[in-house]
Amino acid sequence: MPNNAERKNVYFVSDFHLGAPKGEESRLREQRVVAFLQSIEKDARQVFLLGDIFDFWFEYKKVVPKGYVRILGQLARMTDMGIKIDFFCGNHDLWQRNYFEKELGITVHKHKTEEIVIDGKTFVLGHGDGLDSKDYGYLFIRFIFKNPVSKAIFTSLPATLGLAMATSWSGASRKSHKEIDFKSMGDKEPILLFCKKYLDEHSYVDYFVFGHRHLVTDIVVKGNVRYLNTGVWFEESPYAVWNGETIEIKYFK
């Protein structure tokens, strides 16, 4: 087993959407994800899962969604090895309780963004949803989904019915997106605009890393400050890695 001195890399990855669109395709993607996680065991000191790891996730008090035993087992193995894992709730897997913390040893982040200092550099991390202040429709839906009353009502449903309904909603949401929704909007990219505004108010930031857009990105915000997006795992398998000095986008083959 590698010692701590050999574990220098920090990994960022998002949007596995496990469970979508159906069993066999999701199973193959899950196997690829597990193979990736196994490949970084030797040098990873920390892994940031930046949301939408699952196409839908909801934890009842004593019930969690069926399946995903391969990735959950691999994540537990990694935390047992001393690798720190942080999970940022995405718009598809935002209903977390404490299963990840108690059973897997994972730190869960429920805010839109968090500032994390790594090797003296300040990273602003998050899934990437809800950052467009003008997307009133989505912001309203996000408010409803995160509202304690909504959670209580959903929790009162039988688990089988609730999970079936939510899985259907998640699939419908994904299908509602048009191809253009995942193409670059250039200087009008909502997350890029957020980064620029954030940087104006927090000039000490060095890097922004998000998911959500399903669009691999590595661009300069201002000066040496960069915004990276880790894309989606449906076709390619992108991730970002920080080696203690630099960060870059790579693809798992």
N, C-alpha and C positions, 0 to 999 in steps of 0.2 A: 504494500500500500504506500502511495507517495506521501512524503512528509510535507509539512506546511510550507517549507521553503520552495518546494517544487510546484506548489499551487499558487500561481501568480495571476492567472487569467480570470476576468470577470465577463460573464456571458449575458447577453440580452436577447430575448426571443419572444415572439407573440403569435397570436392568431392561428393556433392549430385547428380550432373549431372541431374538436373531436366529437363524434356523434353525427356529423353532417357529411354528405346528405343522407347516407344510409349505412347500414351495418358493415358490409364488406369493405367499402371504400374507406370508411373511418378506421376500421381495424388495420388496414394496410398503412394508413397514415400514422396511426398510433405506434405500429411497429417501427416505422422510420424515426419517429420522435424518440422512442426508447433507445434505438441504435445511436442516435445523435447524443443523447444524454450519457450513454455508456462511453462514447468516444471521448467525452470531455472530463470524465472522472479523474483522469490522471493529472490534469493541470488546472482544474477549476477550483477557485476559492469561494466564488459566489455566483449564483445564477438568478437573474431577474426575469420572471415570467410576466410579460407585460400585457396580460389580459386576453380574453376570448380563447383561452386554452381549451375550453369546452364550448360547444355550440349552445348548450344550456346547462346550468348548474343551480340547483336549489337544495338547501339542506333543511329538512324538517328537524325537529328536536332529536328524533331518534331514527331518522331515515335519511340516507343520501342516495343520489341517483345510481342506478344499476350500471355496472360496467366499469371500464377504465382501470381495471386492476393492474394492467401492465405498467402504465405510466405512474399510477399512484405507488405501486411497489417500488419502482425505480427511484422516484423522488424520496421515498422513505429510506431507501438504501443510501442515497447520497447524503441526506442529512445525518444518518447514522455514521457516515464516514467523516463527518465534520465539515461538509460543504454547506455554506449558508444559502438558503433559497428564499427569495422574496416573491410573493404573488400579488400582482396588482389586479383588482377586480375590473373586468371589462364590461361592456354593455350586454354581453351574452352570459356572463357568469358572475353577476354582481351580488347575488343573494348568498352570501357566506355567513356561517355561524362560527364555530370554533373547531370544526373537524380537521382542517389543515394544520392548525396550531397544535392541537392535542395529539392527533394520530400521526402526523407526518413531520412535525417540527418545523413547519414553514411559517414565515412571517407574512401576514396578510395586510395589504394596504387598501383602504377603501376610499381615500380621497382621490380627486381627479389627478392631482400631481403631488409629488414629494421631492424635496431637495435631498440628495444623498451625496456625501463627500467620499470620494474614492481616491486614494493616493494624493490627497491635497487638491483634487479637482472637484468642482461642484457640478453634479449632474442633476438635471430636472427630468424626472421619470414619470410615466403614467401610461394608461392605455391609449388615450388620445381622444376619447369621446367626450362630448360636452364642453369642448374648448372653443367652439364657435359661438360667440355671444349673440349672433344674429339668427341662429337656428332655433327659433322659438318653439317650433313643433317638437323637435327632439328633446329640448330642454324640459318641456312640459311632461313628455312621456317619461323622461328620466326621473323627474321629481315624483311622478306617480309610482313608478317602480320602486323607488327608494323610500317611499313614505311608510312609516311604521304601521299605519292603518291598513295600507294595501298588503303589506307582508302578513299582518294578522289575519286578514280575510283569506288570503291564499293559503296560509298555513292551516286554516280550518277545514279546507277541502281534503277528502281522502287522498293519500299520497299518490295512488295509481292514477286517479283522475287529474289531479293537479299537475303531475309531471307530464302526462299525455297532452294536456292543454298547452302547457308552456313549451313543450317541444314543437308542437304545431305552430305556435306563435313565432318561435324562433326561426323555423324554416320559412314561414311566410315573410318575415322581416328580411331574411337573406335574399329571397327571390324577388322582393320588391325593388331591390337595387338594380339600376341599369348599368351597362358596361361603362358608360361615361362617368359614373359615380366613382370609379376607381382609376380614372386617368388623371394625370397631373393637371392641376389648375394654375401652374406657374407661380407667379408672385401673389396669386389670390388663394393659394393653399390655406385652408383654415388653420391648420396646426402651425404652419410657418408664420402666419400673421400673429398667432398667439405667442410664438417664440419671440418675435420681434418686439411685441408690446411688453412681454415679461422681461426681456433683456433691458429695455429702456428703464425699467423700475428696479432691476436687480443686475447691475452691471458686472457682478462678480461671477456669474454663471459661465461655465466652460462648454457644456454639452447639453443638448436636449435629445432624449431618446424616447420614442413612442411607437405604438403599433396602430391598430384600428383602420388605417386607410388602405390596407392591402396593397400598398405601393412602396416598394423599396426606395429609400431616399437617403442621400448623404450630400447635404448642401451647406454652404456657408450662410449663417444668419447675419453676422457682422464681424469683421476682423478675423480672429481665429476661432470664433464660436461657431459650432456646427450643430445642425439638426439632422438626426438619423431616424429613419423609420424602418422597422424590421420586417415589414411586409406580411405576407400570408403563406401558409404551407400547403395550399391546394396543389400547386404545380411545382414551384421551386421550393427550396428549403432554406430560406435566408435567416441569418442571425448576425448579431454584432458582437465583437469581442474586444475587450480592453486588456492590453498586456502589461499595464503599469505605466506606459508612456504614451501609447497611441491607441486609437479605436478605429476599427474598420468593419465593413460589411463583408461577410463571407457566405458561402453556400455549402450545405452538407450534401455530399454525394454518397 
